[in-house]
Amino acid sequence: MSQHVPNDIRDRGTITHEDVLGLNFIRKPSPHHFRGHFREGLRSRIIQVLDPFDVEAETNGLMQAGIKRYPLARPLRMLRIFRKPISSLMDITDEIVNYQIIQKHLPSAYYASSSEFLVDYIKPDKCEIVLCGLQEFVDGEALDPWNPEILESIRSYYRSHIPPGHGAVEVFVDRKIDILQQHTRAFIQHLKNMARTARRLPDLAGVGNILYTPAATIHLVDINNISKIPASDDIPIDDKEYPACDKSIEALSLIEKGILGRPVDLQEDLYRFFLNPERMQRVKDIEKGFKARITARGPYPQP
C-alpha cells in the first residue's frame, strides 16, 4: 500500500531536494541543492541551502593528501518556511516588529541574521501567503538549558574539537570555556535589558534555539518567537498554547547558573516575579497540558 504524502511541504516528515524544487516560489533550475535540516521546530520547517559541489564531495568523496575523505557539506544559508499562514497585515507587522526588537537589543554577533520575505504558496487546492526567511547558517552545537550537567556537556564538546597536534587538552578546554562564559555573560545582560526596556524576550526554552560554536561564541537562532512580558500575574501562552515567556525566563536563569556557575539572584526583579514557587507550579501545570496535546496530535500539527 502506497503511503500518503502531504501536498504541503510544511506537513511532510522528510524534505528532499525535489520537494523544494517543486515549490512555486523556488527558481528552476536552481544553482543550489536543498535538503531538510536535522533540527526542526514547531513553527517552521528548516531547509539547508547547499552548494552542489559540496554535496558531490560529501557523497562521492574528495582526495586530500592521498586520503579519500567525505567532508560534510556546510550550508550556505538556512531556508525557513513558517508553518503558520499569514492571515492579516497585523501578522506581518508583528513579525517585523519582533525582528526589529532583536536587532535593536542584541549585537549582531549574538543572533543569526535573516532576510524575511513573503511568498504566494500555490498548492493544488488553494493559495496561501506564507512567511519565509533566508537565515545565516551558524555552525554550532545545540544548547540545552534543561541539562543539569550543561557545563560538563560543553566541556566534552570542546574536548572533541581540539585541533590536531594540540597537546594541553584541559588548557585548551579551559580557554574555550572562559571565552564562552564572557560571551554568555554579555548575551544574558543584553537579554535582560531587552526584557526590562522592550518588555519582550525571545524563546530560549527550546533545545537548539541557542547554539554555541567551535569559536566559543553564542548565538540565538530562533529569532521569530518573541514573547511579551506581562505586567500582571496572568501567565501568557503563545500560539501553540505553550507558556513560552515564563519558560524562557526559567531557561535564562538555568543558563546563567549552569554556564556562569553563579547562583541565581532571586531578588532580581525579573526572577523574583517569574520564579516564585506558586507561579512556577501554575506554569508547570500549563506545560503538562501542552505536552499531553502534542503527544496526542503529533509534534507538527497543520497550521
N, C-alpha and C positions, 0 to 999 in steps of 0.2 A: 504494500500500500504506500503510495507516494505521500510525503509529508507536506502539509500546507505551509507555504512560505508567505508571510505577510507582505502585502504590496507596499507598506510604509516602512521605509528604512529605519525609522526610529523604533520599530517593534521587532526587528529581526534579532535572532540570537547571535549570529555572527555576521560580519560585514566583509565582503570581498571587493577587490578592485573593480570587478564587473558591476557590482551593486552600485558603487559610487558613480561609475561612468553612465549608468542608467538614469541618473538624476537629471532632470531637465535643465538645472542651473549649472551643470559642470560642462566645461568646454570639451568638445570631442573633435579630433583626438587630443588627449591631454599629454603635456610634457612630463607629468608626474605619475607615480604609482601610488595607489591608495590601499590601506588595509586598516581594519578595526584595531583600535588600541586595546591592550590587555586590561587597562583600567576603565571602568565605566562608572557613570553617575546616574542618580535618579532623574536629573534634569536635562541631561544631554547625552548624545552619542558622540564618542570621541574617535576621530579617524586620523591615522598618521598620513602625512603627505611626504612622500619619499622620492628620492632621485632614482630612476630606473637602473642606472649604472650601479648604484649601491645595492639595490635588490639583486641584481645579477651576480655581484661579488659575494653576497650573502648566500645565494642559492648554489652557485657553481664553484665558489672558491676563488682565491687570489693567491698567486705565488709571491711570497715575501721572503727574501734571503734564503731561497731554496726550499722553503716550507710552504705548503699549501694551507692557507687559513681561510676561515669563513667569517669575516667581520660582520657583526650585526649592523644592518642599515640604520643610520641615525636619521630621524625625521627632520625635515626642513621646517615644517610647521605642523600644528595640530588643528584640524578642522573640527569644530564643534557644531553639531546640529541640535538645536534645543527642541526638546520634546513638546513643550507647550506651544500651541499655535497662538499667533498674535490676534487678539480679538478686538482691540481698540487702540486708538492713538495713545491712550494713557499707559498701556502696556509698554509701548516703545519709549515713552518719556521716562517711565520708571527705570527701565534698563539703562538708558543713557545717564540718568542722574546717579544711579548706583555706581556705574563705572567711573564717572567723574569724581565721586567721593573717594574711590580707591586711588585714583590718580593724584588727588589733592593731598591725601593724608599718608600715603605710603610712598617712599622713594622708589623710583623705577627699578632699582636693584633688588627689591623685595617682592615683586609680583611679576607674573608672566603677562606681558602686554598683549593686547588683542585688537584686531580690526573687526568691529562688529558690522554686520550688514543684513539686510532683509531680502528674502527671495520669495518669488511665487513658486511654491512647490506643487507641481501638477501631478496628480495621481489619477488612476483610471476612473475613479468615482467622483472626484472633486478637486478643487484647487484651494490651497491654503497659503497664507502669509506666514513664513517661518523665519525666526531669528537664527543666524549663524555667526560664528566667529572664527577668524583665522588667527590662531594664537601662537605666540612664541613657544618653541619647544625648550623645556628645561630638563636637562639630563640629571636625574637625581633619584633619591630613594624616598619612598612614602614615609612621612612622619605619622606615627600612631600615638596620639596624645593619651590614649587609654592604656598604653603599655606601662605597667608598674616598673619595668626594667628598661625604660626608654633610653637612658644614658648608656647602659651596657650594650643595648642593641646598636646604638650609634657607634660605639667603640668597635664593635665587631665589624661593622660596615667599613670603617677606615682601616682596620687591620687587613681586610680583604682587598684594599685598594692601595697598598703600598707599592711605590714604583720599583721596578727591578733594580737590584743592587743596593737598595736602601737597607742599611744594617740595623740601626737602632729603632726597633719596631715601636716600642712604647713611647719613645721620644717623638716619633712621627705622629702617633695617635694623639698624644697629649697636646701637641701643637695644633692639630686639626680641631680637637675639642675646644681648645682655648679660642681659636678663631670663630668657631661656630657659636660659642657662648657670647662672644662680643656681638655678633650679628643678631643672635636671638634676643639679647638684651635690648638692642635698638629696635628690633622688629616689634617686640612686646610693647615698648614705650609708645611707638607710633600708633599701634592698635588701641592702646588705652586713650591716647589723645583723640583718636577718631571717635571712640565711644563717648568721650566727655564733651567734645565740641560739636560733632555732627550727629550724635545720638544714633549711630549706625555701627554695625560690626559684621564683617564677612563670616561665612560659615567656616568655622575652624574645627568642627566636631568630626567631620568625615575623615576616615583614614585615607591619606593621599591628597587631601585638599591643600596640604603644605608639603613641600619637598625640601630635603637638604641634599647638597651636592658634593661631588668629589673635592671641590674647591672650598668646602666648609661654609658655603653661603646658604641662605634660607629663602624660599620663595613661596608665595601664595599662588596657587594655580587655579583654584576655584574662585573666580572673580565676579560671578554673576548672582550668587545667592547672598544678598545683603539683608540683614535683619534690622528692623527699627527697634531701638531700645525703649521699652515702655517707661512711663513715668508713674505708673500705678502698680498695684500688686497683681494685676492680670498677667497671665502667662501667655505670651503671643505664640501662635503656631504659624508655620509657613504654608505654602500651597499644597504641600504633601502631608499636612497635619502633624508636623514634627516641631517640637519646641526648640527650633534652631538657635534662637537668641540665647536662651539660658544654657543650652548645652555647649554653645561656643564659648561663653564666659567660663564655664566649668573647664572646658578644654584648655583655654588660655591659662587658667590657674595651674593646671597639671603640667603644661609645657614649661611654665615659669619654675615650678617646683622640680620637675624632672630633669630639665636640661641645665638650668642655672644652679640647681642644688640649694635653693634657699626656700625657707618656709613661706607660705602664702600669708600675706598680711590681711587678716580678716577685718581689720579696721579701715582698710582702704574702701572708699565709697562703693566702687563697682562690685567688689567681692562681698562687702557687708550686706548689700541689698540682695544679691543674687545667690549667694552661697549660704544663706541661713538655712538650717536643717528643715524647717517647715516648708519653705518654698521648694527646696530640693526634692522633698518627698512628693510634692504635687507634680513636679516636673517628671519624676521617675514614673509616676502613675500614667501620665500622658504618653511618655516614651514607650511604656509597656503596651499600651493600646496601639500605638503606631506600629510597633514590631509585629503585633498579632495581625494587623491588617495587611502588612507587607507579606507576611508568611502565607496568609490566606489567598491573596490575589497575585502573588509573584512579585519580583523586585522591580519590574519595569512595566507598570500599567500604561494603557494607552492614555494620551493627553485628554 
